[in-house]
Amino acid sequence: MIYSNILTSKSTIVSLLFISALLCWILGARLISAKPLTLDPVVQYSNTCKTRSVSNINTLKIHVPIKSLALDVLVRACEDEVVTRQYGQVKVYWGGSLAEQIEFLAKGIADLILTKDNIMSALMAESTHSYKPVIGYPAYSAFFISNTEKPKLSKSYFLDKKIGLLDYPTSRSGHILPKSAFKELDIDINALDITYLSSHQALRDRLAAGEVDIIASYWSEEDEPRFSKNYITPIANNVSGSKWYLKMNNNNTDLACAMQGIINQVAQLRTSSYFDKVDRYWQCEALPYGFIGEEDGN
């Protein structure tokens, strides 16, 4: 009887193992034959325009954090003679998240991108994909700005304030630096009443309307009619500005100079005086065109 029970027990174990193996095989076969999982792309916002070279299949891909700036560049790029000779269409993507910039830089997707030099360096994109600066915006200072009093850099001051920040994790003046200041003051971000907005202009509009008490941003001459310079508190000085980088796998100097000209035109049309002042990194006034370098850009 005991021997029979042992045989029965062994038989049961073997049967269970066989059934488990069979189930694993069936499940594996179904997984292999199943359709691959499709993931939505990181970037959801884009626009495209056609150049006059209708038979050209090449696309110039541009990534910009701000939609209005992206569309301004798009229109002028599609009308440019150099771009028309080399591309059949231009596609711009906009979005300020760090994940998007990493996607475009690390894989070399973007032909032209507006980004911070620290992100470019961290991803080693200059050496990996031959990105070179085309044009850049000047260094600036970051401030906490109020409409009714000078902000105080103290923990108790911020805890009962409505604060406006940029919804772009890569923005230094509107996101990174104020959050760093809160951390230095030992403030839990989750304890603050923070409203995230899509642009520096939106921050100013909310502050002027009294919907937030404080914003974090840069200060420009255009702010003086709306806000008092007595009610700004520095967060950081000499913050390096963003730069436009062009992928230069080939020595495409015509395109570099064309992009420098387009971006400069767009900069002159922006309402902020900050965008009027740009550093150019290419000598494009006379042939041969050439790269000046970041140290000598003016």
N, C-alpha and C positions, 0 to 999 in steps of 0.2 A: 504493500500500500504506500509506504513511504517512498519507495523507488518510483512508483507510478506518479505520485504527486510531484516529485522532482522533475520528471520528464514533462509533465503537464506545465509546470512553472517555466521550464526552459523553453518549451514550445510557445508559450504565451509571449515571453520576452522577445523571442525571435520574430514572432508575428508582428509585434508592435514595432520592432526595429524596421522590418520590411515595409510596413504601412507608412512609417515616418519617412523612410527613404523615398517611397513612391510619391508621397505628397510633396516632398521637397523637389523631386524631379518635375512633377506636373507644374508646380508653382514657378520653378525656374524656366520651364519652357514657355509658360504664359508671359512671364516678364520679358523674355527675349523676343517673343513675337509681338509684344505690345508696341504701340506707336510711341516714339520718343516723346518725352515731356517737353512741351514748348513753353519757354519763359518769355515774358514781355521784355522788350529791350529797356535798358536803364533810361534812355532818353525818350520822352514821349512828345516833345515839342520840336517841330521843324518846319521849314518852308523851302521851296525850291523855285528857281526861275531858269528859263532857257536862255542861252546865248544865241548869237546869230549863226553859230556853227552847228547847224541842225544835225549834220551827219557825224559829229564828234561824240564818241561814247563816254569820254572821260568826265568825271564829276569833281569839282573843287569843293571839299568839305570844310566847313568853318564852324567852330564852336565858340559861343559867346554866352556869358552868364545872364545878360540882360536882353529881353526880347526886343525892345525898341532899338537898341544898338545893333542887334543882329540883323534886323530888317533893313536898317539904314545901309549897312555894309552890303547886304544881299543885292539891293537895287543897283548900287554903284558898281559892284563887281560884275554883274551881268552885262553892264553897258561898257565895260572897259575893253579896249582893243587887245591888250595882251591876254587877258582872261579869255576873250572870244577866240583868239588864235589857238589856245591850248586846251580849252574845255568846251563841252557841249552844254553843260548846265552847272549851276552853283547851288549847293544845299547848305543851309545854315541850321544849326541846332542851338537851342538856348536852354539854360538851366544852370543854377549856381551850386548844385550839390557837389561835394568832394568826390562822391562815387562816380559821377558823370565825368569829371575832369580826369580822374584816374583811368577810367575806361578808354577815353579818347587819347590820352597821352601814352599810357603804358603799352597800348597796342598800336600806336602810331596811326590811329584812324583819322585824326584831324590833320588837314593840310595847313590850316591856319587856326590858331587858338589864342584866346585872351586868358591869361592865367597869372598866378603869382610865381616869382622866381624861386621861392622856397619849395613849391610843389614840383616845379620843373627839375630842381636839383635832387629832391628826394627820390624821384622816379628815374633819375639819370637819363631823361628823355633826350637831352641835347646830344649825348654821345651815342645813345642807342638808335635814335631815329633822325639824327642830324638836324634837330630844331635849332634855329637861330633867331634872335630877337630882330624884329623889324622896326617897331616903334614902341615907346613906353611912356607911361604917365609919371609925373614927378613924385618925389617923396612928399609926405604930408603928415599932419598931426591928427590924432584921434581925440575926441572929446565926449564927455557927458554934457548934454545940452538941455537946459530947462527954459521954461517960459516965464517963471515967476520968482526964481531964486537961484543962487549959485549952488550947484550940487556939492554935497560933502562926501568925501571918501571915507565913510564910516559905515559899519554894519547896521547900526540902528536906523540910519538915514534911509537906506534902500528898502528896508523890510516893509514899510507901509506905502511904497510908491508904485505907481503903474509905469512900467518900463517898456519902451519900444526898442526892439532889436531887429536886425535883418535876418531873414529866413535863409541866409546863405552861409553855411558853415565855413566857407573859404574867405569870407569878408573879414578883414582884420579890424577895421574901425567899427563896423556894425555888428560884429558877432564874436570874433576870437578875443580881441583885447578887452571888451567889457566883461566877458565871462572870466577871463584871467584875473581881472580886477576883483570880481566877486569872490573868486577862489582865494585870493590873497587876503581878503577881508574876512575869510572864514564864513562865507555865506553859502548856505545850501541853495543851489539854483532852483530846486523844486519849491522852496519857500517863498520865492519871488513871484510877483504878478507881472509876467512878461507877455507882451503881445509881439508876435513875429510878423513882419511885413516884407513885401517883395522888393522894395526899392528905398533908396535914401530919400527920394521925394515923398514917398508915402509916409515915411517916418516924420518928416517935417510937417506934412499936412495933418497928421494925427496930433502932433504936439501943438500946432497952431489952433486946432479945434478943441483942445483941452481933453482929448480922449486918452492921452498918456501924459504923465508928469515929466518924464525924462526920456531922451533918446540917446543912443550912442552913434556917432557919425563923425565925419570931417567937418570943418568950418570953412566957408568960402565967402567971398564978397557979397554974393547974392543973398546971404542969410541976414545981413545987417538990417534991411528994411523990415523984416518979420520978427527977428529975435534980437535980444540984447547981448552984446559981447561980454557984459558983466556977469552973465549967467551961463558961462561955459567953464568946465573944469577939465584940464588935460588928463588924458589916460596914458598916452604915449606920444613921443615926438619922433620925427624922422622915420616914419613908417614907409617902407619902400612901396612904390606904386606897382600896378599890374603892367604886364608887357604883352604885346602881340608877338607870337612866335610862329615862324613859317618852317615847315618841314623842307629841308634842303638836301634831300638824297642826291639830287643832281644840282649842278651849279647854275640854277635857274635864276640868274640875276635880274632878268627882265621881269619875272613874276614878283620877286622881292621888292623891286622898285615900284611896280604897279600897286602892290598891296600897301606899301608905305604911303603912296600918294592917296589912295582911296581912304585909308584910315585917317590920314591927316585932314582930308576934306570933311569927313564925318565929324572929327574932333572940333573943327572950327565952327560947325553948325550946332554943336551942343550948347545948351543954355548955361551950363556951369563954366565958370572961368577956369576951374581945375582942368577940364578936358582941353582947354585951349593951349595949354603948355605941354608940349610933347618932346620927347627925346627921340631923335632919328638915328638909326644905326647903320644906314646904308647911304653911300654917296651916289646920288642919282642925277645930279645936275649935268654931268658930262660923261661921255664914254672914256674909258670902260667903267661900267658900274662896279662898285666894290663895297665890301663889308668894312665899315669903320671900326666897329667893336663897341662893347658896352662902356668901356672906360672913356671913350672919346665922343660918345653920342651927344648931340646938341640940338 
